[in-house]
Amino acid sequence: MSGGNVVLAQPRGFCAGVRRAIGIVERALDLHGAPVYVRKEIVHNHHIVSELRKRGAVFVDSEEEVPQGAVCVFSAHGVSPDVRSAAAGRQLDVIDATCPLVSKVHQEAVRFARDGRTVLLVGHQGHEEVEGVLGEAPDRIVVIATEDDVRRLGLPDDTPVAVLTQTTLSFDETERVVEALRARFTDLITPGDDICYASQNRQNAVKDLARDNDLVLVVGSYNSSNSLRMVEVARDHGAAAHLVPDAQHLDVAWLTDVSSVGISAGASAPENLVDGLVTRLAELGFAQVELQRGIAEDVVFSMPGRLADPVTGRVPRTPLAGEISTAPDGAR
């Protein structure tokens, strides 16, 4: 291993929905004090969850675990109507941090189901986002993931169907599934691209990294769907690629015969984890760092009105990535 250079993807890391969701939990803690209960992980990153837990957030698997009447934040991945009903039954003080782009998929599912269409939801069975959308019309929604699933569907080819997708999928893989659906069904509606802008932008940046670098490292947690898809995209475009939750998970053996390393981060990965990985690579001889030319994202999602300042009535703006409390122990 002789060292080399590092290229940082642009864009990478936090998206607008993640910034908003984390900001909602932090704002809820400021307004209500600890504990604030959060149903599931607010976003799929263990470092974020750990830092919020230290501030007083309590993460639970079910709304049934939240004490009656307590403050409960729904995660960025969204929830089903049954969860909302259960929370109302427990008189929980709900703050909804569902990403607006996920909410859009929920609304589309309800509309198409009411129109009598079978909704084909391209996504990963069991993922929290998929479970939430599926709950909107469980009798009319079918979850599929592959072209083989399309062939196995027990539906007549003239069935009125609508296609929706999980927001964090690989654009290229999803397009192949949608093309298989178009080839089979004669009455099919695709309302638009449900894969979120941030997932697409990060996947496109990773494609460029894969073409120009020997190795691609994606910073993200193992349960982060969009981060996993980025690794797959890099491999599909010819580079060795690995998911790296943080610098401690870097395997030095990956750097053998490597002269250039591309680094990106999933939409729920904080920048301080990228900084840590860059520092570790510099220690190993990869000290020259450059920034990839790419898209500068300026999307911002507003915070819920109920988080307004009780004195001024102003709704706080969504924090920028650098303003979110994700510093490691002892750094704040």
DOVOVO-976465 format. One record per residue (C-alpha): residue number from 1; residue in three letters; x, z negated, y negated. Coordinates in Angstrom, 2 decimals. Layout:
[atom NUM 'ala' [X Z Y]]
...
//
This chain:
[atom 1 'met' [0.00 0.00 0.00]]
[atom 2 'ser' [1.67 1.21 -3.19]]
[atom 3 'gly' [-1.11 0.58 -5.72]]
[atom 4 'gly' [-2.94 2.99 -7.96]]
[atom 5 'asn' [-5.73 3.22 -10.52]]
[atom 6 'val' [-9.30 1.95 -10.82]]
[atom 7 'val' [-12.26 3.87 -12.23]]
[atom 8 'leu' [-15.31 1.90 -13.39]]
[atom 9 'ala' [-18.66 3.64 -12.98]]
[atom 10 'gln' [-20.89 4.19 -15.98]]
[atom 11 'pro' [-23.61 2.98 -15.76]]
[atom 12 'arg' [-23.32 0.05 -13.37]]
[atom 13 'gly' [-24.72 -3.44 -12.94]]
[atom 14 'phe' [-27.80 -4.96 -14.53]]
[atom 15 'cys' [-30.82 -2.76 -15.21]]
[atom 16 'ala' [-33.56 -3.57 -17.73]]
[atom 17 'gly' [-35.88 -5.02 -15.08]]
[atom 18 'val' [-33.22 -7.39 -13.79]]
[atom 19 'arg' [-32.24 -8.53 -17.29]]
[atom 20 'arg' [-35.91 -9.19 -18.04]]
[atom 21 'ala' [-36.51 -11.12 -14.79]]
[atom 22 'ile' [-33.47 -13.38 -15.20]]
[atom 23 'gly' [-34.32 -13.90 -18.85]]
[atom 24 'ile' [-37.85 -14.95 -17.88]]
[atom 25 'val' [-36.56 -17.70 -15.59]]
[atom 26 'glu' [-34.10 -18.92 -18.21]]
[atom 27 'arg' [-36.80 -18.89 -20.90]]
[atom 28 'ala' [-39.24 -20.72 -18.61]]
[atom 29 'leu' [-36.61 -23.43 -18.05]]
[atom 30 'asp' [-36.07 -23.70 -21.81]]
[atom 31 'leu' [-39.81 -24.05 -22.50]]
[atom 32 'his' [-40.95 -26.14 -19.56]]
[atom 33 'gly' [-37.82 -27.89 -18.34]]
[atom 34 'ala' [-36.83 -28.27 -14.72]]
[atom 35 'pro' [-38.08 -27.68 -12.17]]
[atom 36 'val' [-39.39 -24.15 -12.49]]
[atom 37 'tyr' [-40.37 -22.70 -9.14]]
[atom 38 'val' [-39.50 -19.09 -8.28]]
[atom 39 'arg' [-41.20 -17.29 -5.41]]
[atom 40 'lys' [-38.44 -15.56 -3.40]]
[atom 41 'glu' [-35.13 -14.61 -5.04]]
[atom 42 'ile' [-35.78 -13.58 -8.64]]
[atom 43 'val' [-33.42 -10.64 -8.00]]
[atom 44 'his' [-31.36 -9.89 -4.91]]
[atom 45 'asn' [-28.07 -11.44 -5.90]]
[atom 46 'his' [-26.87 -14.72 -4.47]]
[atom 47 'his' [-24.64 -15.54 -7.44]]
[atom 48 'ile' [-27.55 -15.18 -9.88]]
[atom 49 'val' [-29.76 -17.35 -7.69]]
[atom 50 'ser' [-27.05 -20.01 -7.41]]
[atom 51 'glu' [-26.52 -20.18 -11.17]]
[atom 52 'leu' [-30.26 -20.44 -11.88]]
[atom 53 'arg' [-30.60 -23.11 -9.20]]
[atom 54 'lys' [-27.99 -25.18 -11.04]]
[atom 55 'arg' [-30.13 -24.95 -14.18]]
[atom 56 'gly' [-33.18 -26.27 -12.35]]
[atom 57 'ala' [-34.88 -23.28 -10.76]]
[atom 58 'val' [-36.29 -24.03 -7.30]]
[atom 59 'phe' [-36.54 -20.98 -5.03]]
[atom 60 'val' [-39.27 -20.99 -2.39]]
[atom 61 'asp' [-40.37 -18.50 0.26]]
[atom 62 'ser' [-44.08 -18.95 -0.39]]
[atom 63 'glu' [-46.37 -19.95 -3.22]]
[atom 64 'glu' [-47.78 -22.51 -0.78]]
[atom 65 'glu' [-44.54 -24.50 -1.21]]
[atom 66 'val' [-45.08 -24.91 -4.96]]
[atom 67 'pro' [-46.71 -28.18 -6.04]]
[atom 68 'gln' [-50.24 -27.75 -7.33]]
[atom 69 'gly' [-50.32 -26.86 -11.02]]
[atom 70 'ala' [-46.56 -26.29 -11.32]]
[atom 71 'val' [-44.84 -23.40 -13.13]]
[atom 72 'cys' [-44.19 -20.53 -10.70]]
[atom 73 'val' [-42.33 -17.30 -11.48]]
[atom 74 'phe' [-43.05 -14.20 -9.38]]
[atom 75 'ser' [-39.86 -12.24 -8.66]]
[atom 76 'ala' [-38.94 -8.82 -10.01]]
[atom 77 'his' [-40.01 -7.22 -6.71]]
[atom 78 'gly' [-43.72 -7.90 -7.21]]
[atom 79 'val' [-46.35 -9.60 -5.06]]
[atom 80 'ser' [-49.56 -8.67 -3.28]]
[atom 81 'pro' [-53.08 -9.56 -4.51]]
[atom 82 'asp' [-53.29 -12.14 -1.72]]
[atom 83 'val' [-50.30 -13.98 -3.19]]
[atom 84 'arg' [-51.88 -13.93 -6.63]]
[atom 85 'ser' [-55.12 -15.31 -5.20]]
[atom 86 'ala' [-53.29 -18.06 -3.33]]
[atom 87 'ala' [-51.41 -19.01 -6.49]]
[atom 88 'ala' [-54.66 -19.15 -8.45]]
[atom 89 'gly' [-56.17 -21.34 -5.74]]
[atom 90 'arg' [-53.31 -23.79 -6.20]]
[atom 91 'gln' [-53.79 -23.61 -9.99]]
[atom 92 'leu' [-50.19 -22.56 -10.44]]
[atom 93 'asp' [-48.95 -21.75 -13.92]]
[atom 94 'val' [-47.78 -18.23 -13.04]]
[atom 95 'ile' [-45.22 -16.26 -15.03]]
[atom 96 'asp' [-44.93 -12.72 -13.68]]
[atom 97 'ala' [-41.42 -11.22 -13.71]]
[atom 98 'thr' [-42.39 -8.10 -11.75]]
[atom 99 'cys' [-40.38 -5.11 -12.96]]
[atom 100 'pro' [-42.67 -2.80 -14.97]]
[atom 101 'leu' [-41.56 0.15 -12.82]]
[atom 102 'val' [-42.69 -1.71 -9.69]]
[atom 103 'ser' [-45.99 -2.58 -11.39]]
[atom 104 'lys' [-46.48 1.15 -11.98]]
[atom 105 'val' [-46.26 1.81 -8.21]]
[atom 106 'his' [-48.84 -0.95 -7.59]]
[atom 107 'gln' [-51.21 0.69 -10.08]]
[atom 108 'glu' [-50.77 4.09 -8.47]]
[atom 109 'ala' [-51.45 2.66 -5.01]]
[atom 110 'val' [-54.71 1.09 -6.19]]
[atom 111 'arg' [-55.83 4.29 -7.92]]
[atom 112 'phe' [-55.15 6.59 -4.97]]
[atom 113 'ala' [-56.73 4.20 -2.48]]
[atom 114 'arg' [-59.87 4.03 -4.62]]
[atom 115 'asp' [-59.92 7.83 -4.66]]
[atom 116 'gly' [-60.12 7.77 -0.85]]
[atom 117 'arg' [-56.60 9.02 -0.22]]
[atom 118 'thr' [-54.25 7.72 2.42]]
[atom 119 'val' [-51.19 6.41 0.60]]
[atom 120 'leu' [-47.88 7.17 2.30]]
[atom 121 'leu' [-45.37 4.68 0.97]]
[atom 122 'val' [-41.77 5.72 1.54]]
[atom 123 'gly' [-39.78 2.52 1.86]]
[atom 124 'his' [-38.31 -0.13 4.10]]
[atom 125 'gln' [-40.81 -2.16 6.08]]
[atom 126 'gly' [-40.44 -5.86 5.28]]
[atom 127 'his' [-38.78 -5.40 1.89]]
[atom 128 'glu' [-40.47 -7.63 -0.70]]
[atom 129 'glu' [-41.33 -4.71 -2.97]]
[atom 130 'val' [-42.92 -2.78 -0.11]]
[atom 131 'glu' [-44.87 -5.84 1.07]]
[atom 132 'gly' [-46.30 -6.30 -2.41]]
[atom 133 'val' [-47.46 -2.69 -2.75]]
[atom 134 'leu' [-48.80 -2.63 0.81]]
[atom 135 'gly' [-50.97 -5.63 -0.01]]
[atom 136 'glu' [-52.85 -3.66 -2.67]]
[atom 137 'ala' [-54.71 -1.63 -0.01]]
[atom 138 'pro' [-53.45 -2.51 3.49]]
[atom 139 'asp' [-56.13 -0.39 5.18]]
[atom 140 'arg' [-55.16 2.75 3.27]]
[atom 141 'ile' [-51.36 2.46 2.94]]
[atom 142 'val' [-48.89 3.57 5.63]]
[atom 143 'val' [-45.19 2.74 5.27]]
[atom 144 'ile' [-42.74 5.44 6.37]]
[atom 145 'ala' [-38.98 5.72 6.04]]
[atom 146 'thr' [-37.71 8.89 7.74]]
[atom 147 'glu' [-38.56 12.48 8.54]]
[atom 148 'asp' [-39.21 11.36 12.12]]
[atom 149 'asp' [-41.84 8.97 10.78]]
[atom 150 'val' [-43.52 11.95 9.11]]
[atom 151 'arg' [-43.70 13.80 12.42]]
[atom 152 'arg' [-45.12 10.73 14.18]]
[atom 153 'leu' [-47.94 10.13 11.70]]
[atom 154 'gly' [-51.26 10.19 13.54]]
[atom 155 'leu' [-53.09 11.96 10.73]]
[atom 156 'pro' [-54.68 15.43 10.61]]
[atom 157 'asp' [-52.66 17.82 8.47]]
[atom 158 'asp' [-55.59 18.23 6.04]]
[atom 159 'thr' [-55.86 14.48 5.36]]
[atom 160 'pro' [-55.96 13.77 1.60]]
[atom 161 'val' [-52.71 11.86 1.03]]
[atom 162 'ala' [-50.65 10.57 -1.87]]
[atom 163 'val' [-46.94 9.78 -1.71]]
[atom 164 'leu' [-45.36 6.75 -3.38]]
[atom 165 'thr' [-41.83 5.42 -2.98]]
[atom 166 'gln' [-40.00 2.13 -3.14]]
[atom 167 'thr' [-38.12 2.12 -6.44]]
[atom 168 'thr' [-34.65 1.35 -5.04]]
[atom 169 'leu' [-34.24 4.10 -2.45]]
[atom 170 'ser' [-31.66 6.84 -2.19]]
[atom 171 'phe' [-33.00 9.78 -4.18]]
[atom 172 'asp' [-31.55 12.39 -1.81]]
[atom 173 'glu' [-32.89 10.76 1.37]]
[atom 174 'thr' [-36.30 10.20 -0.18]]
[atom 175 'glu' [-36.52 13.80 -1.30]]
[atom 176 'arg' [-35.97 14.95 2.29]]
[atom 177 'val' [-38.85 12.76 3.47]]
[atom 178 'val' [-41.11 14.01 0.68]]
[atom 179 'glu' [-40.25 17.63 1.51]]
[atom 180 'ala' [-41.23 16.98 5.14]]
[atom 181 'leu' [-44.56 15.59 3.92]]
[atom 182 'arg' [-45.13 18.63 1.68]]
[atom 183 'ala' [-44.44 20.92 4.63]]
[atom 184 'arg' [-46.99 19.11 6.80]]
[atom 185 'phe' [-49.94 18.06 4.61]]
[atom 186 'thr' [-52.12 20.56 2.80]]
[atom 187 'asp' [-53.77 18.08 0.41]]
[atom 188 'leu' [-50.89 16.03 -0.94]]
[atom 189 'ile' [-50.30 14.44 -4.33]]
[atom 190 'thr' [-46.94 13.21 -5.58]]
[atom 191 'pro' [-47.62 11.58 -8.97]]
[atom 192 'gly' [-43.99 11.63 -10.01]]
[atom 193 'asp' [-40.63 10.11 -9.22]]
[atom 194 'asp' [-41.08 6.40 -8.44]]
[atom 195 'ile' [-37.37 5.77 -7.83]]
[atom 196 'cys' [-36.30 3.85 -10.90]]
[atom 197 'tyr' [-34.13 5.39 -13.58]]
[atom 198 'ala' [-31.41 2.79 -12.98]]
[atom 199 'ser' [-31.18 3.51 -9.25]]
[atom 200 'gln' [-30.93 7.24 -9.94]]
[atom 201 'asn' [-28.32 6.80 -12.67]]
[atom 202 'arg' [-26.17 4.53 -10.52]]
[atom 203 'gln' [-26.42 6.83 -7.52]]
[atom 204 'asn' [-25.42 9.83 -9.63]]
[atom 205 'ala' [-22.43 7.93 -11.03]]
[atom 206 'val' [-21.39 6.92 -7.50]]
[atom 207 'lys' [-21.51 10.56 -6.38]]
[atom 208 'asp' [-18.93 11.35 -9.07]]
[atom 209 'leu' [-16.83 8.35 -8.03]]
[atom 210 'ala' [-16.90 9.52 -4.42]]
[atom 211 'arg' [-15.69 13.01 -5.34]]
[atom 212 'asp' [-12.80 11.74 -7.47]]
[atom 213 'asn' [-11.58 8.60 -5.65]]
[atom 214 'asp' [-10.29 7.70 -2.21]]
[atom 215 'leu' [-12.32 4.51 -1.97]]
[atom 216 'val' [-15.58 3.34 -3.56]]
[atom 217 'leu' [-16.48 -0.35 -3.81]]
[atom 218 'val' [-20.01 -1.36 -4.78]]
[atom 219 'val' [-20.46 -4.91 -6.03]]
[atom 220 'gly' [-23.73 -6.35 -4.77]]
[atom 221 'ser' [-25.33 -8.75 -2.31]]
[atom 222 'tyr' [-25.97 -7.77 1.28]]
[atom 223 'asn' [-29.75 -7.99 0.75]]
[atom 224 'ser' [-29.72 -5.72 -2.30]]
[atom 225 'ser' [-31.49 -2.48 -1.39]]
[atom 226 'asn' [-30.22 -0.45 -4.35]]
[atom 227 'ser' [-26.62 -1.63 -3.75]]
[atom 228 'leu' [-26.77 -0.65 -0.08]]
[atom 229 'arg' [-28.12 2.78 -1.01]]
[atom 230 'met' [-25.19 3.28 -3.40]]
[atom 231 'val' [-22.73 2.65 -0.57]]
[atom 232 'glu' [-24.58 5.19 1.59]]
[atom 233 'val' [-24.52 7.74 -1.24]]
[atom 234 'ala' [-20.75 7.32 -1.67]]
[atom 235 'arg' [-20.17 7.82 2.06]]
[atom 236 'asp' [-22.47 10.85 2.13]]
[atom 237 'his' [-20.30 12.39 -0.59]]
[atom 238 'gly' [-17.04 12.01 1.25]]
[atom 239 'ala' [-15.52 8.69 0.23]]
[atom 240 'ala' [-14.79 5.57 2.21]]
[atom 241 'ala' [-17.14 2.98 0.73]]
[atom 242 'his' [-17.93 -0.71 1.13]]
[atom 243 'leu' [-20.33 -3.28 -0.26]]
[atom 244 'val' [-18.46 -6.19 -1.87]]
[atom 245 'pro' [-20.48 -9.29 -2.84]]
[atom 246 'asp' [-17.49 -10.57 -4.86]]
[atom 247 'ala' [-13.69 -10.37 -5.00]]
[atom 248 'gln' [-13.29 -12.81 -2.12]]
[atom 249 'his' [-14.90 -10.24 0.18]]
[atom 250 'leu' [-12.33 -7.53 -0.60]]
[atom 251 'asp' [-10.50 -6.54 2.58]]
[atom 252 'val' [-6.94 -5.57 1.66]]
[atom 253 'ala' [-6.82 -3.26 4.69]]
[atom 254 'trp' [-9.30 -0.98 2.91]]
[atom 255 'leu' [-6.56 -0.15 0.37]]
[atom 256 'thr' [-4.16 1.36 2.90]]
[atom 257 'asp' [-3.12 4.87 1.77]]
[atom 258 'val' [-5.51 4.61 -1.20]]
[atom 259 'ser' [-4.32 5.73 -4.63]]
[atom 260 'ser' [-7.59 5.46 -6.59]]
[atom 261 'val' [-10.53 3.07 -6.31]]
[atom 262 'gly' [-13.94 3.68 -7.85]]
[atom 263 'ile' [-16.00 0.58 -8.63]]
[atom 264 'ser' [-19.70 0.32 -9.33]]
[atom 265 'ala' [-22.28 -2.46 -9.12]]
[atom 266 'gly' [-25.87 -2.65 -8.02]]
[atom 267 'ala' [-28.64 -3.20 -10.53]]
[atom 268 'ser' [-28.78 -6.94 -9.79]]
[atom 269 'ala' [-25.00 -7.59 -9.87]]
[atom 270 'pro' [-23.57 -9.36 -12.95]]
[atom 271 'glu' [-20.55 -7.94 -14.73]]
[atom 272 'asn' [-18.43 -11.06 -14.19]]
[atom 273 'leu' [-18.32 -10.17 -10.47]]
[atom 274 'val' [-17.00 -6.72 -11.36]]
[atom 275 'asp' [-14.39 -8.36 -13.61]]
[atom 276 'gly' [-13.30 -10.56 -10.72]]
[atom 277 'leu' [-12.87 -7.59 -8.42]]
[atom 278 'val' [-10.87 -5.68 -11.06]]
[atom 279 'thr' [-8.60 -8.70 -11.51]]
[atom 280 'arg' [-8.02 -8.97 -7.75]]
[atom 281 'leu' [-7.20 -5.25 -7.49]]
[atom 282 'ala' [-4.72 -5.59 -10.36]]
[atom 283 'glu' [-2.95 -8.32 -8.41]]
[atom 284 'leu' [-2.67 -5.83 -5.55]]
[atom 285 'gly' [-1.12 -3.13 -7.71]]
[atom 286 'phe' [-4.20 -1.31 -8.98]]
[atom 287 'ala' [-3.64 -2.22 -12.60]]
[atom 288 'gln' [-4.61 0.95 -14.47]]
[atom 289 'val' [-8.33 0.87 -15.30]]
[atom 290 'glu' [-10.39 3.64 -16.85]]
[atom 291 'leu' [-14.09 4.05 -17.59]]
[atom 292 'gln' [-16.02 6.93 -16.08]]
[atom 293 'arg' [-17.84 9.18 -18.51]]
[atom 294 'gly' [-21.53 8.68 -17.87]]
[atom 295 'ile' [-24.96 7.78 -19.18]]
[atom 296 'ala' [-25.30 4.86 -21.59]]
[atom 297 'glu' [-28.61 3.19 -20.78]]
[atom 298 'asp' [-30.69 1.77 -23.63]]
[atom 299 'val' [-33.92 0.88 -21.79]]
[atom 300 'val' [-35.35 -2.56 -22.65]]
[atom 301 'phe' [-38.46 -4.18 -21.17]]
[atom 302 'ser' [-40.22 -6.78 -23.32]]
[atom 303 'met' [-40.71 -10.38 -22.23]]
[atom 304 'pro' [-44.23 -11.70 -21.45]]
[atom 305 'gly' [-46.12 -12.84 -24.53]]
[atom 306 'arg' [-46.76 -16.25 -23.02]]
[atom 307 'leu' [-43.05 -17.04 -23.42]]
[atom 308 'ala' [-43.34 -16.89 -27.19]]
[atom 309 'asp' [-41.73 -19.60 -29.27]]
[atom 310 'pro' [-44.35 -22.35 -29.77]]
[atom 311 'val' [-43.36 -22.79 -33.43]]
[atom 312 'thr' [-42.75 -19.24 -34.68]]
[atom 313 'gly' [-44.95 -17.39 -32.19]]
[atom 314 'arg' [-42.21 -14.83 -31.67]]
[atom 315 'val' [-41.64 -13.37 -28.23]]
[atom 316 'pro' [-37.93 -13.49 -27.37]]
[atom 317 'arg' [-36.27 -10.17 -26.77]]
[atom 318 'thr' [-34.95 -9.40 -23.32]]
[atom 319 'pro' [-31.34 -10.66 -23.17]]
[atom 320 'leu' [-28.54 -8.14 -22.92]]
[atom 321 'ala' [-26.30 -8.25 -19.86]]
[atom 322 'gly' [-23.57 -10.21 -21.61]]
[atom 323 'glu' [-26.01 -12.86 -22.82]]
[atom 324 'ile' [-27.30 -13.96 -19.41]]
[atom 325 'ser' [-25.85 -17.17 -18.01]]
[atom 326 'thr' [-24.04 -15.83 -14.96]]
[atom 327 'ala' [-20.59 -17.27 -15.58]]
[atom 328 'pro' [-18.89 -18.89 -12.59]]
[atom 329 'asp' [-18.53 -22.64 -12.24]]
[atom 330 'gly' [-16.68 -24.23 -15.12]]
[atom 331 'ala' [-16.74 -21.10 -17.29]]
[atom 332 'arg' [-19.81 -22.00 -19.38]]
//
